Amino acid sequence: MVQAEEPPQESADKFLTALDALEGLASVDEIIMKAGVLDESQVHSEAFSRLADELDRLDDDARMTWGWVCDGWFVAGGHISVPEEDREMGLRELARLASILGGEAGTKQLASAVAGTPLAALSTMRLAQLWEIVAPEVPATPPPAVKASPLANPKPLVTPVQSQAPGAAPPRSVKPAPRPVSKATPVPTAPASPAVKEPVGSAAVGRRWRVYLDCAGFRTLAVCDPTSGETNITKGELKGRRFPDPSSAAAAVINRHDPGEAGDPDGWELWILHDRSGRPLGSKRQGEIPAECAPVGHVHTAFPGVQQSGPSKQAGTADLGIDWFLKAVRAKGAHGEIVTTSRRTAVRIIRPGASPLIVRVKTRTAGTWQAQKSDESPANDDTGADFWAFVDLSTSSKSIYILAAKDVADGIRRATDAWVARDPRRERKGHHAIELDRVAHGRNRWDLLGLPR
């Protein structure tokens, strides 16, 4: 009798087995590498990307609890049945460790810090491995000063320590893998230490980028090549579809979930990078800032904390708009600086003899300006903006329209009310297109900002 061949191990099972081997708490990278028997050199390989896509499909698996800890996604769970609250508590405790201990903490300090928490069940080795991933960087300390002596050789006695090269990766053994936002409640973490930099580029898959678009309560995932614009839908109702550019992909997604509302969307602004930065895909678009848009003396910042210099700066739609707006502000005798404490694109304007103002900046190079339905409530704006500026780079005139934040919110609320009235099942979520005729009356209203027209 011929024995039947054993069926292949199910996708969920192999990841759960990997999680069990990692004592029920691990980073996404660790799970993927353990499940695929990969090493660290294969983090950006096709095999890793394929496994990451498989893991993406387990967002709702009841045996896994996802949480954003420091600068990466972690998972608690496995085959062994553990209450959801205990899994969440383990993730919270891991985040707490990074907020209360310095990067130089040793094994004894770790063991003492986790006493009485779910992390106490972990082996010393496993706890040390997790700490290596989440521990804040230890700031470099200068060499101790050597007291000069008149008899000493004038040649320096201590060789100066070379500082780390700009842009070098932090000394982490595992880079966090890109993950979509899980339906599970995110685990809150303490503010990052000044020594810990915001993750940049964690959504990268080779030269492509993982992105998502929320529409009518549905989330669609895709991978886009910012050089060619080719966009492939990887998760959602249009999974498997390929589009020549992100705008046509965005239009297809919107028409699928919200027929008749697509208009002429700017996909570079609508697709959001899957790295928790909140930055649009356009921030990775390959292109130089036009000479007429590059303000003198302004250092273009693609991401908070990362400065780019030189004549060939890479910029997306939002960055071009902000640069143009800041140039116009300076021409009117004021000073502007980018607000880096929010995911939203905003500028702080400092005016002579007056209080500073916060202005949300929206930019279009074609089609409509893109906001969110949640912008109907000023309470959802963590920038506390007083005004919005709509920068129009679709024509050679490069117009700017300025409106009070309350007026913008009221307009979005009225439009959303009408949208929901047509189908009460709709949720007040997702993108919101703003057409030119809704902001036209704000053209060059610099007087609203207390600046000359």
Sequence and secondary structure as in RCSB ss.txt:
>XXXX:A:sequence
MVQAEEPPQESADKFLTALDALEGLASVDEIIMKAGVLDESQVHSEAFSRLADELDRLDDDARMTWGWVCDGWFV
AGGHISVPEEDREMGLRELARLASILGGEAGTKQLASAVAGTPLAALSTMRLAQLWEIVAPEVPATPPPAVKASP
LANPKPLVTPVQSQAPGAAPPRSVKPAPRPVSKATPVPTAPASPAVKEPVGSAAVGRRWRVYLDCAGFRTLAVCD
PTSGETNITKGELKGRRFPDPSSAAAAVINRHDPGEAGDPDGWELWILHDRSGRPLGSKRQGEIPAECAPVGHVH
TAFPGVQQSGPSKQAGTADLGIDWFLKAVRAKGAHGEIVTTSRRTAVRIIRPGASPLIVRVKTRTAGTWQAQKSD
ESPANDDTGADFWAFVDLSTSSKSIYILAAKDVADGIRRATDAWVARDPRRERKGHHAIELDRVAHGRNRWDLLG
LPR
>XXXX:A:secstr
          HHHHHHHHHHHTTTEEEHHHHHHHHHT  GGGTTSHHHHHHHHHHHTTTT TTEEEEEETTEEEE
EE SS   HHHHHHHHHHHHHHHHHS TT  HHHHHHHHTTSGGGGS HHHHHHHHHHH               T
TS SS SS       TT   S SS        SS         TTS    STTEETTEEEEEEEETTEEEEEEE 
TTT  EEEEESTTTT EESSHHHHHHHHHHHHSTT  SS  HHHHSEETTTT  BGGGG   B  GGG  TT   
EEETTEE  SS  B  HHHHHHHHHHHHHHHTT EEEE  SSSS EEEEE TTS  EEEEEEEESSS EEEEGGG
GSGGG TT  SEEEEEE SSTT EEEEEEHHHHHHHHHHHHHHHHHT TT  S BEEEE GGGTGGGBT GGGGT
S  
